[in-house]
Amino acid sequence: MTLCFGSHVSIAGGVCNAIEHAERIGCDSFQIFVKPNRQWKLPNITDDDADFFYKKASGFSIYPVAHSSYLLNLASSNEATLCKSVDTLVAELEACDSLRIKNLVLHPGSHGGDGEDVGLQRIVDSLAVVFNRFSGKCNVCLELTAGTGFNLGYKFEHISWILKNGPAENLSVCLDTAHVFGAGYDISNEERYKEIESSFEDLIGWDNLKCLHLNDSKCKLGSRKDRHEHIGKGLIGLSGFENILSTCKNFKIPAIIETPKGKSDDSDKLNLKILREISCKV
């Protein structure tokens, strides 16, 4: 088994606390925010924190990934929001670099009603500015979305266009099962999944996939909504995870759950157990 299963873990009390949490759950890898995810406040990671994190995180099967702030919008028509988004993304990439994290997951952005083509061009232009200012080793890992509201990234074609027109050498891709299901990709149906698998390869390329988010969905296929559920308890069902893991089980990448949190770690442990059992079976 090569796929490295883990969970998104809290950075409450500092990024180094996330490692203990991930170890307690039994993660092969894990995902963190490098700053409070719903604040514009910039990351504050000391050299000591970075050294400790690197030493401890290197003991996992594969090094962790980070997720960018939910406030970022590289497709915004609002100049102030766009500037803050670029500044914050650069700061988050620099924080990731200090922690030796190689992929920062990013929701592409919302065009706000200006049209998809306009929004996609803004994203590409913004990424060009970001990587003109940031010359480190961390990539932006573009996450496929459910397409809620005016959010881009709900079609494989969106991500494909960004990869072709943006700084491709600095970009990678994250597939979230709940997002693509909400966007209308029926990964739960074996025959339809074969078509989806082929389409992903043609438009994006499985070799560009550097992170998986494995979440079941509380929302219907094509609902354009994003509400996560425990593995096998939602509308994707176990068959959907059998399909996606049959493709990805030998990829040496983080496979992260972002399923509902309880008062204890029991639900995370159970979700990871189910996924590992599926991966061994398919």
C-alpha positions as CSV (number, residue, x, y, z in Angstrom):
1,M,0.0,0.0,0.0
2,T,1.6,3.3,-1.1
3,L,-1.2,5.8,-0.6
4,C,-0.6,7.6,2.7
5,F,-3.8,8.1,4.6
6,G,-4.3,10.8,7.2
7,S,-6.5,13.6,8.5
8,H,-6.6,17.4,8.5
9,V,-5.5,18.3,12.1
10,S,-5.8,21.5,14.1
11,I,-2.9,23.9,14.6
12,A,-4.4,25.2,17.9
13,G,-1.5,26.1,20.1
14,G,0.9,26.1,17.2
15,V,1.7,24.1,14.1
16,C,3.9,21.7,16.1
17,N,0.9,20.5,18.2
18,A,-0.6,19.2,15.0
19,I,2.1,16.5,14.8
20,E,1.1,15.0,18.2
21,H,-2.6,14.9,17.1
22,A,-1.7,13.2,13.8
23,E,0.4,10.6,15.6
24,R,-2.5,9.9,18.1
25,I,-4.9,9.3,15.2
26,G,-2.5,7.0,13.5
27,C,-1.9,9.1,10.3
28,D,0.6,8.1,7.6
29,S,0.5,11.8,6.6
30,F,-1.6,14.8,7.5
31,Q,-2.8,18.3,6.5
32,I,-2.7,21.6,8.3
33,F,-3.4,25.3,7.9
34,V,-0.3,27.4,8.4
35,K,-2.3,30.2,9.9
36,P,-5.9,30.8,11.2
37,N,-7.9,29.9,8.1
38,R,-10.6,32.5,8.4
39,Q,-8.4,35.5,9.2
40,W,-6.1,37.7,7.0
41,K,-3.5,37.5,9.8
42,L,-0.2,36.3,8.3
43,P,1.6,33.1,9.4
44,N,4.0,33.4,12.3
45,I,6.3,30.4,12.4
46,T,9.6,30.7,14.2
47,D,12.9,29.0,13.1
48,D,12.6,26.7,16.2
49,D,9.1,25.7,15.2
50,A,10.2,25.0,11.7
51,D,13.1,22.8,12.8
52,F,11.0,20.9,15.2
53,F,8.2,20.4,12.7
54,Y,10.6,19.1,10.0
55,K,12.3,16.7,12.4
56,K,9.0,15.2,13.6
57,A,7.1,15.3,10.3
58,S,9.9,13.5,8.5
59,G,8.9,10.4,10.5
60,F,5.6,10.0,8.7
61,S,5.3,7.8,5.6
62,I,5.0,10.9,3.4
63,Y,5.6,14.5,4.3
64,P,2.4,16.5,5.2
65,V,0.5,19.0,3.0
66,A,-1.0,22.4,3.9
67,H,-4.3,24.0,3.0
68,S,-4.5,27.7,2.3
69,S,-6.9,30.2,3.9
70,Y,-10.5,30.0,2.8
71,L,-10.5,33.8,2.5
72,L,-8.2,33.8,-0.6
73,N,-9.8,34.6,-3.9
74,L,-7.4,34.9,-6.9
75,A,-10.4,35.5,-9.2
76,S,-11.8,38.4,-7.4
77,S,-12.8,41.6,-9.2
78,N,-12.3,43.6,-6.0
79,E,-8.7,45.0,-6.1
80,A,-8.3,45.1,-2.4
81,T,-9.4,41.5,-2.0
82,L,-7.2,40.4,-4.9
83,C,-4.1,42.2,-3.4
84,K,-4.7,40.7,0.0
85,S,-5.2,37.3,-1.5
86,V,-1.9,37.5,-3.4
87,D,0.0,38.8,-0.4
88,T,-1.4,36.1,1.9
89,L,-0.8,33.3,-0.6
90,V,2.9,34.4,-0.9
91,A,3.2,34.5,2.9
92,E,1.6,31.0,3.2
93,L,3.9,29.6,0.6
94,E,6.9,31.1,2.4
95,A,5.6,29.5,5.7
96,C,5.2,26.2,3.9
97,D,8.8,26.5,2.6
98,S,10.1,27.1,6.1
99,L,8.3,23.9,7.2
100,R,9.5,22.1,4.1
101,I,6.0,21.5,2.9
102,K,5.9,20.9,-0.8
103,N,2.2,21.4,-1.7
104,L,-0.3,24.1,-0.5
105,V,-3.8,23.2,-1.4
106,L,-5.8,26.2,-2.8
107,H,-9.4,26.7,-3.9
108,P,-9.0,28.4,-7.3
109,G,-11.5,31.3,-6.6
110,S,-14.8,32.8,-7.4
111,H,-15.5,35.1,-10.4
112,G,-18.3,36.8,-8.5
113,G,-20.6,36.9,-11.5
114,D,-18.1,38.3,-14.0
115,G,-18.0,35.0,-16.0
116,E,-15.8,31.9,-15.9
117,D,-13.4,33.0,-18.6
118,V,-12.7,36.3,-16.9
119,G,-12.3,34.5,-13.6
120,L,-9.9,31.9,-15.0
121,Q,-7.7,34.6,-16.5
122,R,-7.6,36.5,-13.2
123,I,-6.4,33.3,-11.5
124,V,-3.7,32.7,-14.0
125,D,-2.6,36.4,-13.8
126,S,-2.6,36.3,-10.0
127,L,-0.5,33.1,-9.9
128,A,2.0,34.7,-12.2
129,V,2.4,37.6,-9.7
130,V,2.6,35.1,-6.8
131,F,5.4,33.1,-8.4
132,N,7.2,36.2,-9.5
133,R,7.5,37.1,-5.8
134,F,7.9,33.6,-4.4
135,S,10.9,31.5,-5.6
136,G,10.8,28.7,-3.1
137,K,10.0,25.0,-3.5
138,C,6.3,24.8,-2.4
139,N,3.7,24.3,-5.2
140,V,0.2,25.6,-5.3
141,C,-2.0,22.5,-5.4
142,L,-5.2,23.4,-7.2
143,E,-8.3,21.8,-5.6
144,L,-11.3,20.7,-7.6
145,T,-14.4,22.3,-6.2
146,A,-18.1,21.6,-6.0
147,G,-18.9,24.8,-7.9
148,T,-21.0,26.5,-5.2
149,G,-22.0,30.0,-6.2
150,F,-19.5,31.4,-8.7
151,N,-16.6,29.2,-7.6
152,L,-14.3,28.0,-10.3
153,G,-12.6,24.6,-10.4
154,Y,-15.7,22.4,-10.6
155,K,-14.9,21.2,-14.1
156,F,-11.8,19.3,-15.1
157,E,-11.5,21.8,-18.0
158,H,-11.0,24.7,-15.5
159,I,-8.0,23.1,-13.9
160,S,-6.7,22.0,-17.3
161,W,-6.9,25.6,-18.6
162,I,-5.0,26.9,-15.5
163,L,-2.3,24.3,-15.9
164,K,-1.8,25.1,-19.5
165,N,-1.9,28.9,-19.2
166,G,-0.4,29.3,-15.7
167,P,3.1,28.6,-14.2
168,A,2.7,24.8,-14.6
169,E,6.0,24.0,-13.0
170,N,4.7,25.6,-9.8
171,L,1.3,23.9,-9.9
172,S,-0.2,20.5,-8.9
173,V,-3.7,19.2,-8.3
174,C,-5.9,18.0,-5.4
175,L,-9.0,15.9,-6.0
176,D,-11.7,16.0,-3.3
177,T,-14.3,13.2,-3.7
178,A,-17.1,15.2,-2.1
179,H,-16.4,18.2,-4.3
180,V,-16.3,16.3,-7.6
181,F,-19.5,14.4,-6.7
182,G,-21.2,17.7,-5.9
183,A,-20.0,19.0,-9.2
184,G,-21.7,16.2,-11.1
185,Y,-19.0,13.6,-11.5
186,D,-20.6,10.3,-10.5
187,I,-17.6,8.5,-9.0
188,S,-20.0,6.1,-7.2
189,N,-21.0,4.4,-10.5
190,E,-18.4,2.0,-11.9
191,E,-19.1,2.5,-15.6
192,R,-19.3,6.3,-15.3
193,Y,-16.2,6.3,-13.1
194,K,-14.2,4.7,-16.0
195,E,-15.2,7.6,-18.2
196,I,-14.2,10.1,-15.4
197,E,-10.9,8.4,-14.9
198,S,-10.1,8.6,-18.6
199,S,-11.3,12.3,-18.7
200,F,-9.1,13.2,-15.8
201,E,-6.1,11.7,-17.4
202,D,-6.7,13.4,-20.7
203,L,-7.5,16.9,-19.3
204,I,-5.3,17.0,-16.1
205,G,-3.1,14.0,-15.9
206,W,-3.0,11.6,-12.9
207,D,0.7,12.4,-12.6
208,N,-0.3,16.0,-11.6
209,L,-2.3,14.7,-8.6
210,K,-0.3,15.4,-5.5
211,C,-3.1,15.2,-2.9
212,L,-6.4,13.4,-2.4
213,H,-9.2,14.6,-0.1
214,L,-11.3,11.6,0.7
215,N,-14.7,12.7,2.0
216,D,-18.2,11.3,1.6
217,S,-21.0,13.7,0.7
218,K,-24.2,14.7,2.4
219,C,-25.3,16.4,-0.8
220,K,-26.7,14.9,-4.0
221,L,-24.8,14.3,-7.2
222,G,-24.6,17.5,-9.2
223,S,-26.0,19.6,-6.3
224,R,-23.1,22.0,-6.5
225,K,-23.0,21.9,-2.7
226,D,-20.1,20.9,-0.4
227,R,-21.0,19.2,2.8
228,H,-18.8,16.3,4.0
229,E,-19.9,13.1,5.6
230,H,-18.1,10.1,7.1
231,I,-16.8,7.4,4.7
232,G,-19.6,5.1,3.5
233,K,-22.3,7.1,5.4
234,G,-23.0,9.6,2.6
235,L,-24.4,9.6,-0.9
236,I,-21.1,8.6,-2.6
237,G,-21.0,5.3,-0.6
238,L,-18.2,2.8,-0.3
239,S,-18.4,2.0,-4.1
240,G,-17.1,5.5,-4.9
241,F,-14.1,5.1,-2.7
242,E,-13.5,1.6,-4.2
243,N,-13.4,3.3,-7.6
244,I,-11.1,6.2,-6.7
245,L,-8.7,4.0,-4.7
246,S,-8.5,1.4,-7.5
247,T,-6.9,4.2,-9.5
248,C,-4.8,5.9,-6.8
249,K,-3.8,3.2,-4.3
250,N,-0.3,3.0,-5.6
251,F,0.3,6.7,-5.7
252,K,2.7,7.9,-3.0
253,I,0.7,11.0,-2.1
254,P,-1.3,12.1,1.0
255,A,-4.9,10.9,1.1
256,I,-6.5,13.2,3.6
257,I,-9.9,12.9,5.3
258,E,-11.8,16.1,6.2
259,T,-14.8,14.3,7.6
260,P,-17.0,15.7,10.5
261,K,-15.1,15.9,13.8
262,G,-16.4,14.5,17.1
263,K,-15.4,15.1,20.7
264,S,-12.9,12.3,20.4
265,D,-10.6,11.0,17.6
266,D,-12.7,7.8,17.2
267,S,-14.5,8.9,14.0
268,D,-11.2,9.8,12.3
269,K,-9.7,6.5,13.3
270,L,-12.7,4.6,11.9
271,N,-12.7,6.5,8.7
272,L,-9.0,5.8,8.2
273,K,-9.5,2.2,9.0
274,I,-12.3,1.8,6.4
275,L,-10.2,3.5,3.7
276,R,-7.2,1.3,4.4
277,E,-9.3,-1.8,4.2
278,I,-10.7,-0.7,0.9
279,S,-7.3,0.1,-0.4
280,C,-6.1,-3.4,0.5
281,K,-9.1,-4.9,-1.2
282,V,-9.2,-3.2,-4.6
